[in-house]
Amino acid sequence: MSKNILIVDDCDTTRKLLSFMVKGGGYNPIPASNGIDALEKLAQNEIILVITDLNMPQMDGLELVKTIRGDENYKNIPVIMVSTEAGENDKKMGYDAGVTLYITKPVTAKWLVYQIEKLI
């Protein structure tokens, strides 16, 4: 089974950083710039976990997670939301949408890979 992790963030620098982190953990990052792009990549690749930002244009992280959870093919894929939004309401919205884990930026590579391995 492939070890593809979908990395969804509208910021190119953040996408590259998170991709570097998961690659260092032995995973293959699949980058996507927003929720719509992510759904296309999800349909084209065997994904074991999704890491997504909260705030993105076209389709934000909450809508992406709700769409994933509503699809029989993807509903059991773990989703980590990594966001600068640290408020309790933001976290509640994330968990209510169906995220498996909500992480506030900044995040270290070692901790992120640890969390990924706990979830898969």
C-alpha positions as CSV (number, residue, x, y, z in Angstrom):
1,M,0.0,0.0,0.0
2,S,1.3,3.4,-0.9
3,K,2.0,5.9,1.9
4,N,0.6,9.0,0.2
5,I,-0.4,11.9,2.4
6,L,-2.4,14.7,0.9
7,I,-1.1,18.2,2.0
8,V,-3.7,20.9,1.5
9,D,-2.8,24.6,2.0
10,D,-3.1,27.7,-0.1
11,C,0.3,28.9,1.0
12,D,3.0,27.5,-1.2
13,T,5.7,27.8,1.5
14,T,3.5,26.0,4.1
15,R,2.7,23.2,1.6
16,K,6.4,22.8,0.9
17,L,7.3,22.8,4.5
18,L,4.6,20.2,5.5
19,S,5.6,18.1,2.5
20,F,9.2,18.2,3.6
21,M,8.2,17.1,7.1
22,V,6.1,14.1,6.0
23,K,8.7,13.1,3.4
24,G,11.3,13.0,6.2
25,G,8.9,10.6,8.0
26,G,9.0,8.2,5.1
27,Y,5.7,9.3,3.4
28,N,5.0,10.6,0.0
29,P,3.4,14.1,0.0
30,I,0.7,14.9,-2.5
31,P,0.3,18.7,-2.6
32,A,-3.0,20.5,-3.2
33,S,-3.6,24.3,-3.1
34,N,-7.3,24.2,-1.9
35,G,-10.2,21.9,-1.2
36,I,-11.3,21.6,-4.8
37,D,-7.7,20.7,-5.8
38,A,-7.6,18.3,-2.9
39,L,-10.7,16.4,-3.9
40,E,-9.3,15.9,-7.4
41,K,-6.0,14.6,-6.0
42,L,-8.0,12.3,-3.5
43,A,-9.8,10.8,-6.5
44,Q,-6.5,10.2,-8.4
45,N,-4.3,8.8,-5.6
46,E,-4.5,6.3,-2.8
47,I,-4.3,8.6,0.2
48,I,-3.8,7.3,3.8
49,L,-4.1,10.6,5.6
50,V,-5.0,14.2,4.8
51,I,-3.4,17.3,6.3
52,T,-5.3,20.5,5.6
53,D,-5.4,24.2,6.5
54,L,-8.5,25.8,7.7
55,N,-8.6,29.1,5.8
56,M,-8.3,28.7,2.0
57,P,-10.0,30.2,-1.1
58,Q,-12.5,28.4,-3.2
59,M,-13.1,25.6,-0.7
60,D,-11.9,25.9,2.9
61,G,-10.7,23.2,5.2
62,L,-14.1,22.8,6.9
63,E,-15.9,22.2,3.7
64,L,-13.2,19.8,2.5
65,V,-13.5,17.8,5.7
66,K,-17.3,17.7,5.5
67,T,-17.1,16.5,1.9
68,I,-14.6,13.8,2.8
69,R,-16.7,12.6,5.7
70,G,-19.8,12.5,3.5
71,D,-18.1,10.2,0.9
72,E,-18.2,6.5,1.5
73,N,-14.8,6.0,-0.3
74,Y,-13.0,8.5,1.9
75,K,-14.9,8.9,5.2
76,N,-12.5,6.8,7.2
77,I,-9.3,8.6,6.1
78,P,-7.8,10.4,9.1
79,V,-7.7,14.2,8.7
80,I,-5.3,16.5,10.6
81,M,-6.2,20.2,10.4
82,V,-3.1,22.4,10.9
83,S,-4.0,26.1,11.3
84,T,-2.9,29.3,12.8
85,E,-6.4,29.7,14.2
86,A,-6.0,28.7,17.9
87,G,-9.4,29.7,19.3
88,E,-11.6,27.2,21.0
89,N,-14.4,28.0,18.6
90,D,-12.1,27.3,15.6
91,K,-11.1,23.9,17.1
92,K,-14.7,23.1,17.8
93,M,-15.7,23.9,14.2
94,G,-12.9,21.6,13.0
95,Y,-13.9,18.7,15.2
96,D,-17.6,19.2,14.4
97,A,-16.7,19.0,10.7
98,G,-15.0,15.7,11.3
99,V,-11.3,16.3,11.7
100,T,-9.4,13.6,13.5
101,L,-6.9,16.0,15.1
102,Y,-6.6,19.8,15.2
103,I,-3.1,21.2,15.5
104,T,-2.2,24.8,15.9
105,K,0.8,26.2,14.0
106,P,3.7,26.2,14.3
107,V,4.3,22.4,14.3
108,T,7.6,20.5,14.4
109,A,8.4,17.7,12.0
110,K,9.0,15.2,14.8
111,W,5.7,15.9,16.5
112,L,3.7,15.9,13.2
113,V,5.2,12.5,12.1
114,Y,4.5,11.1,15.6
115,Q,0.8,12.2,15.3
116,I,0.6,10.7,11.8
117,E,1.9,7.4,13.0
118,K,-0.6,7.3,15.8
119,L,-3.5,7.9,13.4
120,I,-2.6,5.4,10.6
